[in-house]
Each structure stands twice: as structure tokens, then as C-alpha cells.
Amino acid sequence: MNTASLLVSMLFGALGSAYLFYGKKQQELTPALAGIGLCAFPWFVTNLWVMIAVGAALAAAPWFL
């Protein structure tokens, strides 16, 4: 894993934690599930550009759903 992948995965993990805490506090399922997805997907995706695309989609999902 290179430095860029590590930094991007840390960024999406932090954003996922924020979404998870927000969803739990507001008792809303969509941000909580997006937060779990943002925390978990960097373990399975190794390509940087795919990681950015999937992370951006998961981060935008609560705004559109």
C-alpha cells in the first residue's frame, strides 16, 4: 500500500466515523450505513482511483437518499 492509498483510506475512515456517529445520534439508518461502508471498504479496495470513486459515492449517498 502506498502513501496516497493510506491517506485516502484514513480520510474516508474518518468521514465514515463521523457519518456513523451522526446517524446513531439522529437515529437515521442511511448515514449510519454509509458510515459503516466508508469505514469498511478501504480494507477490500487496493486501487487508488477505485477507492476514491467508491468513497465519493458512499459519501454522497446520504445527501441523495
N, C-alpha and C positions, 0 to 999 in steps of 0.2 A: 504494500500500500504506500503510495507516495504522499507527499506533504499536502498537496491540493485535495486529494480524496479524504485525508484525515480531517482537514479543516472544514470541508463541506459537510462531512458526516457529523462533526461536532456542532456545526451551525444548525443543521436540521434536527439534531437530537435536542438541542436547547429550545428550539422553536416547538418541537413536539412536546417537551415537558411543559412549556407554557400553555399550549393548547389543551393538554391533558388536565392540568390544574384548573384552567378556566372552565372546561367542560364539566369537571366534577363539581366545582363551586356553583355553577349556574344550573346544574343538573340537566345538561343538554348532551345528547348522545353523539351528534355529528362532530363537534370539536374534540370530544374525548377519543373517538375512534380515529380521527385524523392525527391526533397526538400520539396514539399508540403506533399507528402506521409510520409516522415520521421518526419515532424512536427506534423502530424495529427494522425498517427497510435497508439502512446502510450496512447491516450485517450481511445481507444477501446480494447486494449490488456492488460490483467492483469497478465498473466503468464509470469514469467521472461524469461524462456527458449524460449518460442514462440516469446517474444518481441525481444530477441537477434537474433533469426533466421530471423524474418521478417525484422528487422533493417539492418542486414548484407546483405540480399538480395536486399533491396532497395538502400543501399549504394553502392553496386557493380553494380547495373543495368546501370548507365551511362557509366561505363567502357566497358560493353559488348554490349550495344545497339547503 
